[in-house]
């Protein structure tokens, strides 16, 4: 059987607001969550900073 296609769910990259490094990847529902921002640990800055969703990935 064929797998169901996820409708409206896209993959996004989480980017550090200070050093602009891509550290995390996640999936979001585009209809419910247009922009995502979370406090996460950045291994390049070595501290907790705000990470925002960048763009959809292929």
C-alpha positions as CSV (number, residue, x, y, z in Angstrom):
1,X,0.0,0.0,0.0
2,X,1.1,3.5,-0.6
3,X,1.8,5.8,2.3
4,X,-0.5,8.7,3.0
5,X,0.8,12.1,2.0
6,X,1.0,14.6,4.8
7,X,-1.0,17.6,3.8
8,X,0.1,21.0,5.1
9,X,3.1,19.7,7.0
10,X,6.4,21.1,5.9
11,X,10.0,20.7,7.1
12,X,11.8,23.9,8.3
13,X,15.2,24.7,9.6
14,X,15.7,26.6,13.0
15,X,18.2,29.4,12.7
16,X,20.0,31.2,15.5
17,X,19.0,34.9,15.7
18,X,22.6,35.9,16.8
19,X,25.0,33.9,14.6
20,X,22.6,32.8,11.9
21,X,23.7,29.2,12.1
22,X,21.3,26.4,11.2
23,X,21.1,24.1,14.3
24,X,17.8,22.3,14.3
25,X,15.3,20.8,11.9
26,X,11.6,20.3,12.6
27,X,8.2,19.8,10.9
28,X,5.4,22.3,11.3
29,X,1.8,22.5,10.0
30,X,1.8,25.6,7.8
31,X,-1.9,26.3,8.3
32,X,-1.6,26.5,12.1
33,X,1.9,27.7,12.7
34,X,3.1,30.3,10.1
35,X,6.3,31.3,12.0
36,X,8.0,29.5,14.8
37,X,10.3,31.0,17.4
38,X,11.8,29.1,20.4
39,X,14.6,29.4,22.9
40,X,17.1,26.7,22.1
41,X,20.8,26.0,22.7
42,X,23.2,27.2,20.0
43,X,26.4,25.2,20.0
44,X,28.2,27.9,18.1
45,X,27.3,30.7,20.5
46,X,27.5,28.3,23.5
47,X,24.3,29.8,25.1
48,X,20.5,29.7,24.8
49,X,19.3,32.0,22.1
50,X,16.1,32.5,20.1
51,X,15.8,30.3,17.1
52,X,13.3,31.1,14.3
53,X,12.0,29.0,11.5
54,X,13.8,29.7,8.3
55,X,12.1,28.2,5.2
56,X,10.8,25.0,3.9
57,X,13.3,22.3,3.0
58,X,13.1,19.9,0.1
